[in-house]
Amino acid sequence: MGTSDVRAAANPHYYTRGDAVPGIKIDGMNVLAVRDFTKAVTDWMRAGNGPVVAEIETYRYYGHSMSDPGTSYRTRDEVQEIRKTKDPIVMLKGHILEGELATEAEIKEIESECRGIVDKAVEFARSSPELETHEMYNTIYVDMDGVRVRGADVTTYGIHSPKHYIVWGKWGSN
């Protein structure tokens, strides 16, 4: 964890590594830049120009996992500074206020409504029974009948069946 891209890759500019495929690097912390890129690249591909490699750089506020608090390779002050100056929601809120698209009171009302929706969803999730194993992949894919999905370890897989459940097996077997 925490290996710098310069040490881990011969070319850390990932968006340039597609050879014949064009690439671009986007500030993933800028909602408007991501929106503009998404529209442009969608138009590009729909026009038949082929794929685009996108490196969309974001900042991870937390460590990689429970065992990585994320404080050994950066300071708390750094994380707080990024939150204040580059957080996508804070930046978008600033653009909305600067453009007079909404008032501070309207934004607070929207934020309150969103918190209520999230709180309801969390309560629903916490109070719902756990799914049985055969239901874990239901209704997350469309037209997946007969397609293999890797299991929790490298030796198992699931096959979507027409009855919309997964039939589990071992790789190498039928």
Buried (B, 14 or more C-beta within 10 A) or exposed (E): EEEEEEEEEEEEEBBBBBEEEBBBBBBBBBBEBBEEBEEEBEEBEEEEEEEBBBBBEEBEEEBEEEEEEBEEEBEEEEBEEBEEEBBBEEBBBEEBBEEEEBEEEEBEEEEEEEEEEEEEEEEEEEEEEEEEEBEBBBEEEEEBEEEEBEBEEEEEBBBBEEEBBBEEBEEEEE
